[in-house]
Amino acid sequence: MTSDAPPFVHPAGLCESTHVGSGTRVWAFAHVLPGARIGRDCNVCDHVFIENDVVVGDAVTIKCGVQLWDGLRIGDNVFIGPNATFTNDLHPRSKQYPETFAETVIGDGASIGANATILPGIRIGRGAMVGAGAVVTRDVPAHATVVGNPARVIKRGEVRPASDRMVRGGVLGQAMGSRLDLPVKGCFVERLPHFVDSRGSLVPLEAGKGVPFTPQRLFLVNDVPGSSIRGEHAHRACEQFMIAAHGALSVSIDDGATRAEIRLDDPTIGLYLAPMTWGTQYDFSPDGVLLVAASHTYDADDYIRDYDLFISEAGR
């Protein structure tokens, strides 16, 4: 529901900008500079300061004690909790100013918890959740929840329809070829052929027997710090098959409408990613090794690395 009412400014507030949308409320002791642009139906609470080169979307809530500095771009339906801190200069010095301030982007529907600190030049993806007190030092994927200092992904949040339950290998049982279709279009996990005796374990990989295509490329991902994130892209044509060759990691997959999380912690379990699936790998164990089989050789043009572009191409 949007309002056609003119903006409201509390008698003890100061709004110097004429670019404020209808229905927006600016409360006591808030100060909005002339160059700021604020959308419709926003709530700017007490003791908020908004600098000139700031763009705020529609239906944004900015709680008490927040300062929005030059270079900040905030999407629609964003929540910013009390005393969240934004920065725009990696090397601040008194009376020394960069030619341009770093641009920080907060995607539509994201939430920033109380007392969180956001470093300059960060992109926080749409629908992401930044936990209270988190120190965000790198980009946050769309729909991810991050906590801690430095902030790290602990889960992937909801998408319509919600499907944020972690899938674990135990649901498959031990029968070779057992398959679980995931709610993400075309994706599944499957129990691979495996043989165990006193000499150890063997997991053969053959096209058509576990791997549902003829691989054209294989690669390993290892030595990933626990706070780091891999992937964060989709392929237009390439299919992928993922196995935790050693240790464990979590994978979030997303077709733009539905998401699933999978914990890969057993080398006899494979995860199939269909084309046009957004994949993110995170929460690697210290000894985690990810083996990926790809249906195509490397082609930079096959990658979609911008989530909003992915949503557009997926028709969502």
C-alpha positions in Angstrom: 0.0 0.0 0.0 1.5 3.3 -1.1 0.5 6.7 0.2 -0.3 9.9 -1.8 0.1 12.1 1.3 2.9 14.7 1.1 6.1 14.0 3.0 5.9 14.7 6.7 8.8 16.4 8.5 8.6 16.6 12.3 9.0 20.2 13.6 12.3 19.2 15.3 13.6 17.5 12.1 15.5 19.2 9.3 14.9 18.1 5.7 16.7 20.3 3.1 16.0 18.0 0.2 13.1 18.6 -2.2 13.5 15.1 -3.6 11.4 13.2 -1.0 8.6 10.9 -2.1 5.0 11.0 -0.9 4.2 9.3 2.4 7.8 9.5 3.7 8.2 10.6 7.3 11.2 12.4 8.7 11.2 12.4 12.5 12.7 14.5 15.2 16.4 15.5 15.1 16.9 13.8 11.7 18.8 15.9 9.1 18.5 15.3 5.4 21.0 17.3 3.2 19.8 19.0 0.0 21.2 16.5 -2.5 19.7 13.4 -1.0 17.0 11.6 -2.9 14.5 9.6 -0.8 11.6 7.5 -2.2 8.0 7.0 -1.2 6.7 5.7 2.1 10.0 5.7 3.9 10.4 6.1 7.7 13.4 8.2 8.7 13.6 7.9 12.5 15.1 10.2 15.1 18.7 11.2 15.0 19.3 10.0 11.4 21.7 11.9 9.2 21.6 11.6 5.4 24.3 13.2 3.3 24.0 14.6 -0.2 25.1 11.8 -2.6 22.7 9.3 -1.2 19.8 7.5 -3.0 17.1 5.8 -0.9 14.4 3.7 -2.6 10.8 3.2 -1.7 9.4 1.8 1.6 12.8 1.9 3.4 13.0 2.0 7.2 16.0 3.8 8.7 16.0 3.3 12.5 17.5 5.7 15.1 21.1 6.7 15.1 22.0 5.8 11.5 24.2 7.9 9.2 24.0 7.5 5.5 27.1 8.9 3.8 27.9 9.9 0.2 28.0 7.0 -2.2 25.3 4.9 -0.6 22.6 3.5 -2.8 19.7 1.8 -1.1 17.0 -0.3 -2.9 13.3 -0.7 -2.1 11.9 -2.3 1.1 15.2 -2.2 2.9 15.4 -2.2 6.7 18.4 -0.6 8.4 18.5 -1.2 12.2 19.5 1.1 15.0 23.0 2.5 14.9 24.0 0.5 11.9 27.3 2.1 10.6 28.2 2.8 6.9 31.6 3.9 5.7 32.7 5.3 2.4 36.5 5.7 2.6 38.9 2.8 3.1 41.8 5.1 4.2 40.2 8.1 5.9 42.4 11.0 7.0 41.3 14.3 8.6 40.8 17.0 5.9 41.8 14.7 3.1 39.1 13.6 0.7 39.1 11.1 -2.2 38.2 12.3 -5.6 35.1 10.1 -5.4 33.7 8.1 -2.5 33.2 4.3 -2.8 29.7 3.3 -3.9 28.0 0.9 -1.5 24.8 -0.8 -2.7 22.1 -2.3 -0.6 19.7 -4.5 -2.7 16.0 -4.6 -2.6 14.5 -6.2 0.5 17.8 -6.5 2.4 18.0 -6.0 6.2 20.9 -4.6 8.2 20.9 -5.5 11.8 21.5 -3.1 14.7 25.1 -2.0 15.2 26.3 -3.7 12.0 29.3 -2.1 10.3 29.5 -2.0 6.5 32.8 -1.3 4.8 33.0 0.9 1.7 32.2 -0.4 -1.8 30.3 -3.4 -0.5 27.3 -4.9 -2.4 24.7 -6.4 -0.2 22.4 -8.6 -2.4 18.7 -8.4 -2.6 16.9 -10.1 0.3 20.1 -10.6 2.3 20.1 -10.4 6.1 23.1 -8.9 8.0 23.1 -9.9 11.7 23.3 -7.5 14.5 26.8 -6.4 15.2 28.2 -8.0 12.0 31.3 -6.4 10.4 30.8 -6.8 6.6 34.1 -6.7 4.8 33.0 -8.3 1.5 30.0 -8.6 -0.7 27.0 -10.4 0.7 25.2 -12.8 -1.8 21.5 -12.3 -2.5 19.3 -13.9 0.2 22.2 -14.9 2.4 22.4 -14.4 6.2 25.7 -13.3 7.5 26.9 -12.8 11.1 30.1 -12.2 13.0 33.4 -10.3 12.6 34.3 -10.6 9.8 30.8 -11.5 8.6 30.4 -15.0 7.2 27.5 -16.8 5.5 25.6 -19.1 7.9 22.6 -19.8 5.7 20.6 -18.8 2.7 17.3 -17.2 3.4 13.8 -17.7 2.0 12.6 -17.3 -1.6 9.1 -17.7 -2.8 8.0 -20.4 -2.3 10.2 -20.9 0.8 12.6 -23.8 0.6 15.4 -23.1 3.0 15.7 -26.6 4.6 19.2 -28.0 4.5 19.3 -31.2 2.5 21.7 -33.8 3.8 23.0 -37.0 2.3 21.3 -39.2 4.8 18.0 -38.7 3.1 19.2 -40.8 0.2 20.0 -44.0 2.0 22.9 -46.1 0.7 21.4 -47.7 -2.4 23.5 -46.8 -5.5 21.5 -44.6 -7.9 19.1 -43.3 -5.2 18.0 -39.9 -6.3 16.3 -37.0 -4.6 14.8 -34.3 -6.9 15.3 -30.9 -5.4 12.7 -28.1 -5.5 15.0 -26.1 -7.7 14.1 -26.8 -11.3 16.0 -29.7 -12.9 18.4 -30.2 -9.9 18.9 -33.3 -7.9 21.3 -35.2 -5.5 22.2 -38.8 -6.2 24.0 -41.6 -4.4 27.0 -42.6 -6.6 28.3 -46.1 -7.2 30.8 -46.9 -4.4 32.6 -50.0 -3.2 34.1 -50.5 0.2 36.3 -53.2 1.5 39.3 -53.6 3.9 41.5 -51.7 1.5 39.4 -48.6 1.6 36.7 -47.0 -0.6 36.3 -46.5 -4.3 33.9 -44.1 -6.0 34.1 -44.4 -9.8 32.7 -41.6 -12.0 31.3 -42.5 -15.4 29.2 -40.5 -17.8 25.7 -41.8 -17.6 26.4 -43.6 -14.3 26.1 -40.9 -11.7 27.4 -38.0 -13.9 24.4 -37.4 -16.2 26.5 -35.9 -19.1 29.9 -36.4 -20.7 32.3 -34.1 -18.8 34.4 -31.7 -20.9 36.1 -30.1 -17.9 37.0 -31.1 -14.3 38.3 -28.8 -11.6 39.0 -28.9 -7.8 38.3 -26.1 -5.3 40.2 -26.4 -2.0 41.9 -24.4 0.7 38.9 -22.1 1.0 38.8 -20.1 4.2 35.8 -20.8 6.2 34.4 -17.2 5.8 34.9 -17.2 2.0 32.2 -17.8 -0.6 32.7 -19.4 -4.0 30.5 -19.6 -7.1 27.9 -16.8 -7.0 27.1 -17.3 -10.7 24.9 -19.2 -13.1 25.6 -20.8 -16.4 23.4 -20.3 -19.5 24.2 -23.7 -21.0 26.8 -25.5 -18.9 25.6 -28.3 -16.6 27.6 -29.1 -13.4 28.0 -32.1 -11.1 29.5 -31.4 -7.7 31.0 -33.8 -5.2 32.7 -33.2 -1.8 35.9 -35.2 -2.6 37.1 -34.5 0.9 35.7 -32.7 4.0 32.4 -30.8 3.7 30.8 -27.7 2.3 27.4 -26.2 1.8 25.8 -25.3 -1.6 22.9 -23.0 -2.2 21.1 -23.4 -5.5 18.5 -21.1 -6.8 16.4 -20.9 -10.0 15.0 -17.4 -9.2 11.8 -18.7 -7.7 12.9 -21.5 -5.4 16.0 -22.2 -3.4 17.5 -25.3 -1.7 20.6 -25.7 0.5 22.6 -28.9 0.3 25.3 -30.1 2.7 27.9 -32.1 0.8 29.9 -34.1 3.3 30.2 -37.6 1.7 32.1 -38.4 -1.5 29.5 -40.9 -2.6 26.9 -38.1 -3.0 26.7 -36.0 -6.2 24.8 -32.8 -6.7 23.5 -31.9 -10.2 23.1 -28.3 -11.2 21.0 -27.7 -14.3 21.7 -24.7 -16.6 20.3 -21.4 -15.4 20.9 -22.4 -11.7 22.5 -19.8 -9.5 25.0 -21.6 -7.3 26.9 -20.5 -4.3 29.4 -22.6 -2.2 30.2 -21.7 1.4 31.0 -22.9 4.9 33.9 -25.1 3.7 35.5 -27.3 6.4 39.2 -26.7 6.7 39.9 -29.9 4.7 37.1 -29.4 2.2 37.7 -30.2 -1.4 35.0 -29.7 -4.0 35.2 -31.7 -7.3 33.2 -30.2 -10.2 32.5 -31.9 -13.5 31.3 -29.5 -16.2 29.5 -30.4 -19.5 31.3 -27.6 -21.4 34.8 -26.2 -21.6 35.4 -22.8 -20.1 33.4 -20.0 -21.9 33.3 -16.6 -20.2 30.2 -15.7 -22.1 28.3 -18.7 -20.6 28.6 -17.1 -17.1 26.0 -14.9 -15.5 27.7 -13.2 -12.5 25.1 -10.5 -11.7 22.1 -11.9 -9.7 19.7 -9.2 -11.0 20.7 -10.1 -14.6 20.1 -13.8 -13.8 16.7 -13.1 -12.4 15.9 -11.1 -15.6 17.1 -13.9 -17.9 15.4 -16.6 -15.9 12.1 -14.7 -16.4 11.4 -14.2 -12.7 
